[in-house]
Amino acid sequence: MSKRRKNPRAAADAAPKREKVRDIFVARPFEGLADETEWIAMRELVPAASAPLTLKPEVIEEYGDREVTLSTVLPMAWPAMTRADGRVFVGLQRHVQSGDVSRDIAVAILRALQTEPGETVSVPSLPGAGVRLQDILADGPLDITMHEGFEYWLDAQQAEDPNVKASLERANASIYPTVRMAAAHAAYWTRVPDKAHVRWVLPEQEDAALDALARLSAAGDLLLGEGTKFAGMFRAHGLLVPVWDVPGEPEAGEWEAALADFAKRYADTLAETGPLDGAARRAKQGLVGRQLTLR
């Protein structure tokens, strides 16, 4: 002990310096963005989609004016990549993340802007405190393009990489047909092998949304029509996402009217501000028991 006290600087210099960063958890990482629900949908519901992002002028001034594209997922679940043509892609669905998804994606964008075109982007798994999406994006609605495959990832150079090709084939094989619905914002229809789902990211605060769903359930108004089933809901990045099982044969367009009717019932029910009655309280308990949380 006495020797360490005599020369603390020498001991510090001899040891490798390691920055200790305390991770934090942000329940609603996309809160404050104009299209919070679509950010969540692209991260949790949609297999293959992209949207251009616009950087704030001060970010462009510092890092240069390069085209930045948001993608549901990238080859081998990379957090970001730069193509040889200079385009930057950032992935929403990735293997490693911290407790603040907004911070993760912002760091991935900035690291990609610092990377030469065509080079590998190095992104820390735990970025620590710093700017978030809300700080670097010129905010607005996402202009989402749905894709049937991930070929939009690649330029000619990347298309020749055998690892990227293999990842592309695996990713394409995992895609279920998915359609963005018009009847409600951030609602998507997806066909899986034996049925289909309609899922909708609700924009309201969780407590208000849950009370409205409970009232609808108690009144028998929670379904989308004959042959449908309310499968439950999950909490994704602080918002609720109800899920309906629907017959697999009809195409997505066949459910637009039913979803529009439900959306109107839901909006009308949100306006009710009184306490829940006994039936609605019991329905609420049942809904909470069938709720999953995604992070």
N, C-alpha and C positions, 0 to 999 in steps of 0.2 A: 504493500500500500504506500509506504513512504517513498519508494522509488518512483511510483507512478505520479505521486504528487509533485516530486521534484522536477519532472520534465514532462508535463502533460502535452506540450506542443509536439514533442518528438513522437509520442505515442499516437497522437492524432494524425501526424504526417505519415507514419508507418502503416496505418490501417487504411484499407480502401474506403474511399468516400462514397456513401450510398444515401441518396435522397430518400427520406421517409415521407411518404404521402399518405395521408389518411383518407380513405375513400368515403364518399358520402352517398346517400340515397335520395334521389329526387323522384317523388311519386308520379308527377306529371311533367316529364321532361320537355314535352312539346307545348306546354301551356304558354299562351302569349303569341304563338304563331297563328296567322290568319286561318290556316287549314289544319288545325291540330288533329281533327278526326281523320283526315286523309293521310297524314303522316303515320298515324297509328295503324290505319288500314293497310298501307303499303308495307309496314313492318310486320304485321301479324296475320293478315288475311290474304294478301295478293301474292301469287307465285312469281309473276314476271311482269314488271311494269317499270316505267321510267318517267322522269319529269325534269325539265331544265330548272336550274337554280340561278338566281340573280344575286350577285355579291354586292355588298354596299360599296359606294364609291371609294371610301378610304381603304377598303380591303383590296380593291382593284389597283389603287395607286401604289400600295405597298408590294403586292405580289404579282401584278400584271393582269391583263385582261385575257383570261382563258375560259373556254367553255366548260361549265361544270354541270354534270348530269347526275341526278339522284337515281339510284337503281335499287330495286328490292333486294337483290343479291348479286354478288360478283363471282368470278371464277374462284373456286376453292375458298369461298366465303371471305375473300380479302376485304379489309375495311375500305380500301381505296386503290385505284390504279390510274396510271397515266398512259394514254395511247401515244404511239409514235407521231400522230398528227397533232399532239398537244392537248387533246381533250382529256378532261379529268372526270373520272367516275367515282362516286362514293356509294358504298353499300349500306343499306339499312339493316339487313340480316347478316350477322357475323358471329363467329365462334366466341370471341372474347370481348367483354364489355365491362365497364365500371358501373357504379351506381347512378350515373347521370348520362343517359343515352345522348342527350343534346350535346353535352361536352365531348363525348366520344366522337360524334360525327363531325363536329366543328374542328376538332384536332385533325381528324382524317382529311378533311378538305384542305386545311392549311398546310399539312405535311405534303399533300399531293401537289399543291401549288408551288412548294419549294423544291419539288423533284423534277429533274429533267424529263422531257417527253420520252416515253418508252422505258424508263428506268423503274425499278421496284420501289414502291412507297413504303417507308418504315414508319409504323404507327405504334406508339406505346400502348400497352394493355391497360395501364392505369395512368391517365394523363395528368391527374392532379387539378388544382384550381386553375381557372382561366376562362377565356371567351367561350361562349356557347353559340348555338345556331342563331338565337335571337339577337346576338351581337354582330354577326357577320353577314346575315342575309338581308337583302332588300325584300321585305316580307310581302306575301300576296298569295292568292290561291295557287295550288299546284296544278299545272297543266299536264295531267297524267295521260300517258300512252300505254295501253295494254298490249302485251306481246304474247304470241303463241309459243315462242321459244326465245333463247338467250343469244341468238346470233348478233343482236345489236351491240353486244359487248365488244366485238372484235374488230381490229383492223387487220390488214394483210399480214403484218409481222406476227401478231399474236395467233392468228389462225393456223400458223405452221407449228406452233408449240404443242408437242404431243400431250403434255400435262394439261394444258388449257383445253385441248380438244376433248380429252377424257372427261374433264370436269363439265364441259359443255354438254356432252352426251348424257352424263348422269343427271345434270340439272334439268335438261329437257324431258328426260324420262319421268321426272318427279312431278311434272306440271299437270294439275287437274284443270279442265276447262273452267275458266273464271270470267265473269262478266260484271262490269260496273253498272249498277242499276241507276235509272233516272228518277225513280219515285222518291228516293231519299238520298241525301248527301252521305257519302262514305258507307254505302250499302252495296254488298256484293253477293252474287249468286255463284255457287261453285258446285259442279257435278263430281261426285266421287263414285267408285265403281257400282254401288248398289242403291244409291239415293243421291239427293242434292241438298244443299244447305243455302239458306239466306241468312246473312250476318250483317249487322248494322251497328256501327260505332255511334253511340248516342252522345251528343255534344254537351248535355246538361251535367251539372254537378251530380256526383254519384247518389247522394241522398234523395234529391228530387227525382232523378230518373228511377231509382228503386221504388219509391213510393208510388209513382205513376204506374209502373209495371205491376205492382202489387194490387192496386185498385183495378186495373184491367183484368188481372188474373181472377180476382174475386168476382168480377162481373161476367166472367166467361168470355172475355173479349181479347184474349192473348194470342189466338191462333191467326194464321194467314188464310184460312179457308179449309174446306173439306179435304181430308187426307193429309193435313199438315200436323206437325207436333212441335210444341215448344220444347226444345232440347235442353234449355238452360241458358246460362250466360257466363261470360268471363270478364274479369276486370283487367283491362290492358292499359298500362301507363296512366292509371287514375280515372279512366272512363269505363262505362259499362258497354258490353257488346252482347246483346241478345242473339240467340241462335235458334233458327227454326229448321227442322227436318221437313223437306218437301219431296213429293214424288220425283223420281229422276228423269222420267221421260219428257215432260214438257220442258221447253227451252226457257231461258231466263225471262224473255219478254212476257211469257204467260203469267208471271208473278208480279208484274209491275202494278197492275190495278189493285191487287190484294195488299201489296206493301203500301201503296198510296192510301188506301182505306185505313190501314193500321196506323200509318203516320199521322193521319188526321185524328184518330181516336186518341193516340198518345199525346198529341199536342193539346187537345181539349182537356185531357185528364191532368196534364201538367198544371193547368190553371186552377185546379182544386187545391186549396191551401189548408183546409181543415185537418184535424187529426184523423188517422186511419180508423175505420170501424173494426169490429172484431174479425170479420171475414177477411178484410184486407191485411190485418196484422198477421193472421195465420198464413195467408198467401205470401206475405213478405218473408216469413220464417222459412217457408218452403223454397222460395227463390234463392235466399241466401245459402240454404243447404245444398243447392245445385250450382253454386258459383265457384269458378276457378280463377286464380290470379296468375296472369302472365307477366313476367318481368324481362 
